[in-house]
């Protein structure tokens, strides 16, 4: 499969995850529940989340395109699918159901999964594996924000 065709497929899937997650959060960041929470002092402004996630998903699509070209195993597709579900489900747990601790566990698992992608495919992708690094860094930040809310609310 040509690079751009795979890339477009992953963009579609990854942005679908963002869309489904946004729908499942049920206007969460603007709700009274969320705005009244004690939030971490290092929380970025709301607009940063949209820019960050859009950029992350474009880069993650590049990563997955390179990965699927060298490893078409079922394992890669399963890991990608688990990532999709965890990414989408966090929005529902945290914003929709206000399950802060379950959301924290979800995002911790997602963070470890993305770090696994970064480390496990080190020799297969070489420097191309760094396309997933922004996702990992963002998840560390997001996990810290979720943890702060869990500890101080």
BAVEXLUM-783400 format. One line per field, with one value per atom (N, C-alpha, C): atom name; x, y, z; residue in three letters. Coordinates in nm, 2 decimals, m for minus. Example, Ala and Ser with C-alpha at 12.3 -4.5 7.8 and 13.67 -1.06 7.14 Angstrom:
2
atomo	N; CA; C; N; CA; C
px	1.32; 1.23; 1.32; 1.28; 1.37; 1.29
py	m0.57; m0.45; m0.33; m0.22; m0.11; 0.00
pz	0.78; 0.78; 0.78; 0.71; 0.71; 0.79
residuo	ALA; ALA; ALA; SER; SER; SER
This chain:
153
atomo	N; CA; C; N; CA; C; N; CA; C; N; CA; C; N; CA; C; N; CA; C; N; CA; C; N; CA; C; N; CA; C; N; CA; C; N; CA; C; N; CA; C; N; CA; C; N; CA; C; N; CA; C; N; CA; C; N; CA; C; N; CA; C; N; CA; C; N; CA; C; N; CA; C; N; CA; C; N; CA; C; N; CA; C; N; CA; C; N; CA; C; N; CA; C; N; CA; C; N; CA; C; N; CA; C; N; CA; C; N; CA; C; N; CA; C; N; CA; C; N; CA; C; N; CA; C; N; CA; C; N; CA; C; N; CA; C; N; CA; C; N; CA; C; N; CA; C; N; CA; C; N; CA; C; N; CA; C; N; CA; C; N; CA; C; N; CA; C; N; CA; C; N; CA; C; N; CA; C; N; CA; C; N; CA; C; N; CA; C; N; CA; C; N; CA; C; N; CA; C; N; CA; C; N; CA; C; N; CA; C; N; CA; C; N; CA; C; N; CA; C; N; CA; C; N; CA; C; N; CA; C; N; CA; C; N; CA; C; N; CA; C; N; CA; C; N; CA; C; N; CA; C; N; CA; C; N; CA; C; N; CA; C; N; CA; C; N; CA; C; N; CA; C; N; CA; C; N; CA; C; N; CA; C; N; CA; C; N; CA; C; N; CA; C; N; CA; C; N; CA; C; N; CA; C; N; CA; C; N; CA; C; N; CA; C; N; CA; C; N; CA; C; N; CA; C; N; CA; C; N; CA; C; N; CA; C; N; CA; C; N; CA; C; N; CA; C; N; CA; C; N; CA; C; N; CA; C; N; CA; C; N; CA; C; N; CA; C; N; CA; C; N; CA; C; N; CA; C; N; CA; C; N; CA; C; N; CA; C; N; CA; C; N; CA; C; N; CA; C; N; CA; C; N; CA; C; N; CA; C; N; CA; C; N; CA; C; N; CA; C; N; CA; C; N; CA; C; N; CA; C; N; CA; C; N; CA; C; N; CA; C; N; CA; C; N; CA; C; N; CA; C; N; CA; C; N; CA; C; N; CA; C; N; CA; C; N; CA; C; N; CA; C; N; CA; C; N; CA; C; N; CA; C; N; CA; C; N; CA; C; N; CA; C; N; CA; C; N; CA; C; N; CA; C; N; CA; C; N; CA; C; N; CA; C; N; CA; C; N; CA; C; N; CA; C; N; CA; C; N; CA; C; N; CA; C
px	0.09; 0.00; 0.09; 0.06; 0.13; 0.13; 0.24; 0.25; 0.13; 0.09; m0.01; m0.15; m0.17; m0.30; m0.31; m0.21; m0.21; m0.22; m0.15; m0.15; m0.28; m0.35; m0.49; m0.59; m0.57; m0.65; m0.63; m0.50; m0.48; m0.52; m0.51; m0.56; m0.71; m0.78; m0.93; m0.96; m0.89; m0.92; m0.89; m0.77; m0.73; m0.82; m0.86; m0.94; m1.09; m1.12; m1.25; m1.25; m1.14; m1.12; m1.14; m1.08; m1.10; m1.24; m1.31; m1.45; m1.54; m1.52; m1.60; m1.57; m1.45; m1.41; m1.48; m1.48; m1.54; m1.69; m1.75; m1.89; m1.92; m1.84; m1.86; m1.83; m1.75; m1.73; m1.84; m1.94; m2.06; m2.04; m1.96; m1.93; m1.86; m1.79; m1.72; m1.64; m1.54; m1.46; m1.53; m1.65; m1.72; m1.83; m1.84; m1.94; m1.91; m2.01; m1.98; m1.90; m1.93; m1.85; m1.70; m1.66; m1.52; m1.46; m1.53; m1.48; m1.46; m1.54; m1.53; m1.43; m1.36; m1.26; m1.13; m1.06; m0.93; m0.84; m0.79; m0.71; m0.56; m0.48; m0.33; m0.29; m0.20; m0.16; m0.09; m0.04; 0.02; m0.07; m0.20; m0.30; m0.30; m0.28; m0.28; m0.42; m0.42; m0.56; m0.63; m0.76; m0.84; m0.81; m0.78; m0.75; m0.63; m0.53; m0.41; m0.44; m0.55; m0.58; m0.62; m0.70; m0.74; m0.62; m0.53; m0.41; m0.32; m0.30; m0.21; m0.26; m0.39; m0.44; m0.44; m0.47; m0.47; m0.33; m0.23; m0.09; m0.04; m0.08; m0.04; m0.10; m0.22; m0.28; m0.22; m0.18; m0.12; 0.02; 0.09; 0.22; 0.21; 0.11; 0.08; 0.04; m0.03; m0.07; 0.06; 0.16; 0.28; 0.35; 0.36; 0.42; 0.35; 0.22; 0.15; 0.17; 0.17; 0.19; 0.33; 0.43; 0.56; 0.57; 0.50; 0.50; 0.43; 0.31; 0.23; 0.30; 0.39; 0.46; 0.57; 0.62; 0.73; 0.68; 0.57; 0.51; 0.36; 0.32; 0.17; 0.11; 0.17; 0.12; m0.01; m0.08; m0.20; m0.18; m0.06; m0.02; m0.03; 0.03; 0.03; m0.11; m0.20; m0.34; m0.41; m0.38; m0.45; m0.40; m0.27; m0.22; m0.28; m0.29; m0.35; m0.50; m0.57; m0.71; m0.73; m0.64; m0.65; m0.62; m0.52; m0.49; m0.62; m0.68; m0.80; m0.91; m0.94; m1.04; m1.01; m0.88; m0.84; m0.85; m0.81; m0.81; m0.95; m1.04; m1.18; m1.25; m1.23; m1.30; m1.26; m1.14; m1.10; m1.20; m1.24; m1.33; m1.47; m1.51; m1.64; m1.62; m1.52; m1.50; m1.48; m1.39; m1.36; m1.47; m1.49; m1.59; m1.73; m1.77; m1.91; m1.96; m1.88; m1.92; m1.86; m1.76; m1.69; m1.62; m1.57; m1.50; m1.35; m1.31; m1.17; m1.07; m1.08; m0.98; m0.98; m1.10; m1.10; m1.04; m1.06; m1.00; m0.85; m0.80; m0.66; m0.60; m0.66; m0.61; m0.61; m0.71; m0.72; m0.61; m0.58; m0.48; m0.34; m0.32; m0.19; m0.17; m0.27; m0.25; m0.22; m0.29; m0.27; m0.13; m0.08; 0.06; 0.16; 0.14; 0.24; 0.23; 0.11; 0.10; 0.17; 0.16; 0.23; 0.38; 0.42; 0.57; 0.62; 0.53; 0.56; 0.59; 0.50; 0.52; 0.65; 0.69; 0.81; 0.93; 0.93; 1.04; 1.05; 0.94; 0.93; 0.97; 0.95; 0.98; 1.10; 1.19; 1.31; 1.40; 1.41; 1.50; 1.43; 1.30; 1.23; 1.21; 1.18; 1.16; 1.27; 1.37; 1.48; 1.43; 1.48; 1.44; 1.29; 1.23; 1.09; 1.00; 1.05; 0.97; 0.94; 1.02; 1.00; 0.88; 0.81; 0.68; 0.58; 0.60; 0.51; 0.55; 0.66; 0.71; 0.62; 0.57; 0.48; 0.35; 0.30; 0.19; 0.23; 0.35; 0.39; 0.41; 0.47; 0.49; 0.36; 0.27; 0.14; 0.06; 0.07; 0.01; 0.07; 0.20; 0.26; 0.20; 0.19; 0.13; m0.02; m0.10; m0.24; m0.26; m0.17; m0.18; m0.15; m0.06; m0.03; m0.15; m0.22; m0.34; m0.45; m0.47; m0.57; m0.53; m0.41; m0.36; m0.39; m0.35; m0.37; m0.52; m0.61; m0.75; m0.80; m0.74; m0.77; m0.73; m0.62; m0.56; m0.62; m0.66; m0.71; m0.86; m0.93; m1.08; m1.15
py	m0.12; 0.00; 0.12; 0.22; 0.34; 0.42; 0.49; 0.56; 0.66; 0.74; 0.84; 0.78; 0.66; 0.60; 0.55; 0.48; 0.44; 0.56; 0.66; 0.78; 0.84; 0.85; 0.91; 0.82; 0.69; 0.60; 0.62; 0.63; 0.65; 0.79; 0.89; 1.02; 1.01; 0.94; 0.93; 0.86; 0.75; 0.67; 0.75; 0.82; 0.89; 1.01; 1.08; 1.20; 1.15; 1.03; 0.98; 0.95; 0.91; 0.89; 1.02; 1.13; 1.26; 1.31; 1.28; 1.32; 1.24; 1.11; 1.03; 1.07; 1.10; 1.14; 1.27; 1.36; 1.49; 1.48; 1.39; 1.37; 1.30; 1.21; 1.14; 1.22; 1.33; 1.41; 1.50; 1.51; 1.58; 1.73; 1.80; 1.94; 1.95; 1.85; 1.84; 1.95; 2.00; 2.11; 2.24; 2.26; 2.38; 2.36; 2.24; 2.22; 2.28; 2.31; 2.36; 2.26; 2.13; 2.03; 2.05; 2.06; 2.07; 2.21; 2.31; 2.45; 2.47; 2.40; 2.41; 2.32; 2.24; 2.15; 2.23; 2.19; 2.24; 2.18; 2.26; 2.22; 2.25; 2.18; 2.20; 2.34; 2.40; 2.54; 2.54; 2.42; 2.41; 2.37; 2.37; 2.34; 2.44; 2.40; 2.49; 2.55; 2.66; 2.71; 2.61; 2.61; 2.52; 2.50; 2.61; 2.60; 2.51; 2.50; 2.43; 2.28; 2.23; 2.09; 2.05; 2.13; 2.11; 2.11; 2.21; 2.22; 2.10; 2.07; 1.96; 1.83; 1.79; 1.67; 1.65; 1.76; 1.76; 1.73; 1.80; 1.78; 1.64; 1.59; 1.46; 1.35; 1.37; 1.26; 1.26; 1.38; 1.38; 1.31; 1.34; 1.27; 1.12; 1.09; 0.95; 0.87; 0.94; 0.87; 0.84; 0.93; 0.91; 0.78; 0.78; 0.67; 0.54; 0.54; 0.41; 0.37; 0.47; 0.43; 0.37; 0.42; 0.36; 0.22; 0.21; 0.09; m0.02; 0.01; m0.09; m0.14; m0.05; m0.09; m0.20; m0.19; m0.29; m0.40; m0.39; m0.49; m0.50; m0.59; m0.60; m0.71; m0.73; m0.83; m0.79; m0.90; m0.87; m0.80; m0.82; m0.75; m0.60; m0.55; m0.40; m0.35; m0.42; m0.38; m0.38; m0.48; m0.50; m0.38; m0.35; m0.24; m0.11; m0.09; 0.03; 0.04; m0.07; m0.07; m0.04; m0.10; m0.07; 0.08; 0.13; 0.28; 0.36; 0.32; 0.39; 0.39; 0.27; 0.26; 0.34; 0.33; 0.40; 0.55; 0.59; 0.74; 0.79; 0.72; 0.76; 0.75; 0.64; 0.60; 0.70; 0.75; 0.85; 0.96; 1.02; 1.13; 1.10; 0.98; 0.93; 0.91; 0.85; 0.82; 0.96; 1.04; 1.16; 1.27; 1.31; 1.43; 1.39; 1.28; 1.24; 1.18; 1.09; 1.02; 1.07; 1.16; 1.22; 1.12; 1.01; 0.90; 0.93; 1.02; 1.08; 0.97; 0.88; 0.77; 0.67; 0.63; 0.54; 0.61; 0.74; 0.81; 0.81; 0.83; 0.83; 0.69; 0.59; 0.45; 0.43; 0.48; 0.47; 0.54; 0.66; 0.74; 0.69; 0.64; 0.58; 0.46; 0.37; 0.26; 0.30; 0.41; 0.46; 0.52; 0.58; 0.64; 0.53; 0.42; 0.31; 0.24; 0.23; 0.17; 0.25; 0.38; 0.47; 0.46; 0.46; 0.44; 0.31; 0.21; 0.08; 0.09; 0.16; 0.18; 0.25; 0.35; 0.42; 0.33; 0.24; 0.16; 0.03; m0.04; m0.17; m0.17; m0.06; m0.06; 0.03; 0.04; 0.11; 0.06; m0.07; m0.12; m0.14; m0.15; m0.16; m0.03; 0.08; 0.21; 0.30; 0.27; 0.36; 0.50; 0.61; 0.74; 0.78; 0.70; 0.72; 0.70; 0.63; 0.60; 0.73; 0.83; 0.96; 1.03; 0.99; 1.05; 1.02; 0.92; 0.90; 0.97; 1.03; 1.10; 1.21; 1.30; 1.40; 1.35; 1.24; 1.17; 1.13; 1.07; 1.02; 1.14; 1.25; 1.37; 1.43; 1.44; 1.50; 1.41; 1.28; 1.19; 1.20; 1.23; 1.25; 1.37; 1.48; 1.60; 1.58; 1.52; 1.49; 1.40; 1.31; 1.22; 1.30; 1.39; 1.48; 1.57; 1.62; 1.70; 1.62; 1.50; 1.41; 1.37; 1.34; 1.30; 1.42; 1.54; 1.66; 1.67; 1.65; 1.66; 1.55; 1.43; 1.32; 1.34; 1.41; 1.43; 1.55; 1.65; 1.77; 1.80; 1.70; 1.72; 1.60
pz	0.00; 0.00; 0.00; m0.08; m0.08; 0.05; 0.08; 0.20; 0.23; 0.13; 0.15; 0.17; 0.10; 0.12; 0.27; 0.32; 0.46; 0.55; 0.52; 0.60; 0.61; 0.50; 0.50; 0.58; 0.57; 0.65; 0.80; 0.84; 0.98; 1.03; 0.94; 0.98; 1.00; 0.91; 0.93; 1.06; 1.09; 1.21; 1.33; 1.33; 1.45; 1.48; 1.37; 1.39; 1.42; 1.38; 1.43; 1.58; 1.63; 1.77; 1.84; 1.79; 1.85; 1.85; 1.73; 1.72; 1.81; 1.82; 1.91; 2.06; 2.09; 2.23; 2.26; 2.17; 2.19; 2.21; 2.13; 2.15; 2.28; 2.33; 2.45; 2.58; 2.56; 2.68; 2.71; 2.62; 2.65; 2.70; 2.63; 2.66; 2.80; 2.83; 2.97; 3.01; 2.93; 2.98; 3.01; 2.96; 2.98; 3.09; 3.15; 3.25; 3.38; 3.46; 3.59; 3.68; 3.66; 3.74; 3.71; 3.59; 3.56; 3.60; 3.57; 3.60; 3.74; 3.83; 3.97; 4.04; 3.96; 4.01; 4.04; 4.15; 4.17; 4.06; 3.97; 3.86; 3.88; 3.82; 3.83; 3.78; 3.85; 3.81; 3.67; 3.63; 3.50; 3.39; 3.42; 3.31; 3.20; 3.08; 2.96; 2.94; 2.86; 2.83; 2.74; 2.74; 2.67; 2.52; 2.45; 2.30; 2.27; 2.37; 2.35; 2.33; 2.39; 2.38; 2.24; 2.17; 2.03; 1.94; 1.95; 1.87; 1.90; 2.03; 2.06; 2.01; 2.03; 1.99; 1.83; 1.76; 1.62; 1.57; 1.63; 1.59; 1.62; 1.74; 1.78; 1.69; 1.65; 1.57; 1.43; 1.38; 1.25; 1.25; 1.36; 1.38; 1.41; 1.49; 1.52; 1.39; 1.31; 1.18; 1.09; 1.10; 1.03; 1.09; 1.22; 1.30; 1.26; 1.26; 1.24; 1.09; 1.00; 0.86; 0.84; 0.90; 0.89; 0.96; 1.07; 1.15; 1.07; 1.02; 0.95; 0.82; 0.76; 0.64; 0.67; 0.79; 0.83; 0.92; 0.98; 1.07; 1.05; 0.97; 0.95; 1.04; 1.15; 1.24; 1.31; 1.35; 1.43; 1.56; 1.61; 1.74; 1.72; 1.61; 1.59; 1.58; 1.51; 1.49; 1.62; 1.70; 1.84; 1.92; 1.93; 2.01; 1.96; 1.83; 1.78; 1.82; 1.81; 1.85; 2.00; 2.08; 2.23; 2.25; 2.18; 2.20; 2.16; 2.05; 2.01; 2.12; 2.17; 2.27; 2.40; 2.44; 2.57; 2.55; 2.43; 2.40; 2.40; 2.34; 2.33; 2.47; 2.54; 2.66; 2.77; 2.78; 2.88; 2.89; 2.77; 2.77; 2.84; 2.81; 2.87; 3.02; 3.06; 3.21; 3.28; 3.24; 3.31; 3.30; 3.18; 3.16; 3.17; 3.11; 3.11; 3.24; 3.29; 3.41; 3.54; 3.53; 3.64; 3.73; 3.66; 3.73; 3.72; 3.81; 3.80; 3.82; 3.91; 3.94; 3.82; 3.78; 3.66; 3.54; 3.52; 3.41; 3.43; 3.55; 3.58; 3.54; 3.58; 3.55; 3.40; 3.33; 3.19; 3.12; 3.16; 3.10; 3.13; 3.25; 3.28; 3.19; 3.17; 3.08; 2.94; 2.90; 2.76; 2.75; 2.85; 2.85; 2.84; 2.92; 2.91; 2.77; 2.72; 2.59; 2.48; 2.49; 2.39; 2.41; 2.54; 2.56; 2.51; 2.52; 2.46; 2.31; 2.24; 2.10; 2.07; 2.15; 2.13; 2.15; 2.25; 2.29; 2.21; 2.20; 2.13; 1.99; 1.92; 1.78; 1.74; 1.84; 1.83; 1.72; 1.71; 1.61; 1.47; 1.47; 1.35; 1.28; 1.35; 1.29; 1.30; 1.39; 1.41; 1.45; 1.39; 1.42; 1.39; 1.30; 1.27; 1.39; 1.49; 1.61; 1.69; 1.66; 1.74; 1.69; 1.59; 1.55; 1.66; 1.75; 1.86; 1.99; 1.99; 2.11; 2.16; 2.07; 2.11; 2.18; 2.14; 2.20; 2.34; 2.36; 2.49; 2.58; 2.54; 2.62; 2.66; 2.57; 2.60; 2.70; 2.69; 2.78; 2.92; 2.93; 3.06; 3.13; 3.05; 3.09; 3.13; 3.05; 3.07; 3.20; 3.21; 3.33; 3.46; 3.45; 3.57; 3.60; 3.50; 3.52; 3.58; 3.53; 3.59; 3.73; 3.76; 3.89; 3.99; 3.95; 4.04; 4.07; 3.98; 4.00; 4.10; 4.08; 4.17; 4.31; 4.33; 4.46; 4.53; 4.46; 4.52; 4.51; 4.47; 4.47; 4.54
residuo	UNK; UNK; UNK; UNK; UNK; UNK; UNK; UNK; UNK; UNK; UNK; UNK; UNK; UNK; UNK; UNK; UNK; UNK; UNK; UNK; UNK; UNK; UNK; UNK; UNK; UNK; UNK; UNK; UNK; UNK; UNK; UNK; UNK; UNK; UNK; UNK; UNK; UNK; UNK; UNK; UNK; UNK; UNK; UNK; UNK; UNK; UNK; UNK; UNK; UNK; UNK; UNK; UNK; UNK; UNK; UNK; UNK; UNK; UNK; UNK; UNK; UNK; UNK; UNK; UNK; UNK; UNK; UNK; UNK; UNK; UNK; UNK; UNK; UNK; UNK; UNK; UNK; UNK; UNK; UNK; UNK; UNK; UNK; UNK; UNK; UNK; UNK; UNK; UNK; UNK; UNK; UNK; UNK; UNK; UNK; UNK; UNK; UNK; UNK; UNK; UNK; UNK; UNK; UNK; UNK; UNK; UNK; UNK; UNK; UNK; UNK; UNK; UNK; UNK; UNK; UNK; UNK; UNK; UNK; UNK; UNK; UNK; UNK; UNK; UNK; UNK; UNK; UNK; UNK; UNK; UNK; UNK; UNK; UNK; UNK; UNK; UNK; UNK; UNK; UNK; UNK; UNK; UNK; UNK; UNK; UNK; UNK; UNK; UNK; UNK; UNK; UNK; UNK; UNK; UNK; UNK; UNK; UNK; UNK; UNK; UNK; UNK; UNK; UNK; UNK; UNK; UNK; UNK; UNK; UNK; UNK; UNK; UNK; UNK; UNK; UNK; UNK; UNK; UNK; UNK; UNK; UNK; UNK; UNK; UNK; UNK; UNK; UNK; UNK; UNK; UNK; UNK; UNK; UNK; UNK; UNK; UNK; UNK; UNK; UNK; UNK; UNK; UNK; UNK; UNK; UNK; UNK; UNK; UNK; UNK; UNK; UNK; UNK; UNK; UNK; UNK; UNK; UNK; UNK; UNK; UNK; UNK; UNK; UNK; UNK; UNK; UNK; UNK; UNK; UNK; UNK; UNK; UNK; UNK; UNK; UNK; UNK; UNK; UNK; UNK; UNK; UNK; UNK; UNK; UNK; UNK; UNK; UNK; UNK; UNK; UNK; UNK; UNK; UNK; UNK; UNK; UNK; UNK; UNK; UNK; UNK; UNK; UNK; UNK; UNK; UNK; UNK; UNK; UNK; UNK; UNK; UNK; UNK; UNK; UNK; UNK; UNK; UNK; UNK; UNK; UNK; UNK; UNK; UNK; UNK; UNK; UNK; UNK; UNK; UNK; UNK; UNK; UNK; UNK; UNK; UNK; UNK; UNK; UNK; UNK; UNK; UNK; UNK; UNK; UNK; UNK; UNK; UNK; UNK; UNK; UNK; UNK; UNK; UNK; UNK; UNK; UNK; UNK; UNK; UNK; UNK; UNK; UNK; UNK; UNK; UNK; UNK; UNK; UNK; UNK; UNK; UNK; UNK; UNK; UNK; UNK; UNK; UNK; UNK; UNK; UNK; UNK; UNK; UNK; UNK; UNK; UNK; UNK; UNK; UNK; UNK; UNK; UNK; UNK; UNK; UNK; UNK; UNK; UNK; UNK; UNK; UNK; UNK; UNK; UNK; UNK; UNK; UNK; UNK; UNK; UNK; UNK; UNK; UNK; UNK; UNK; UNK; UNK; UNK; UNK; UNK; UNK; UNK; UNK; UNK; UNK; UNK; UNK; UNK; UNK; UNK; UNK; UNK; UNK; UNK; UNK; UNK; UNK; UNK; UNK; UNK; UNK; UNK; UNK; UNK; UNK; UNK; UNK; UNK; UNK; UNK; UNK; UNK; UNK; UNK; UNK; UNK; UNK; UNK; UNK; UNK; UNK; UNK; UNK; UNK; UNK; UNK; UNK; UNK; UNK; UNK; UNK; UNK; UNK; UNK; UNK; UNK; UNK; UNK; UNK; UNK; UNK; UNK; UNK; UNK; UNK; UNK; UNK; UNK; UNK; UNK; UNK; UNK; UNK; UNK; UNK; UNK; UNK; UNK
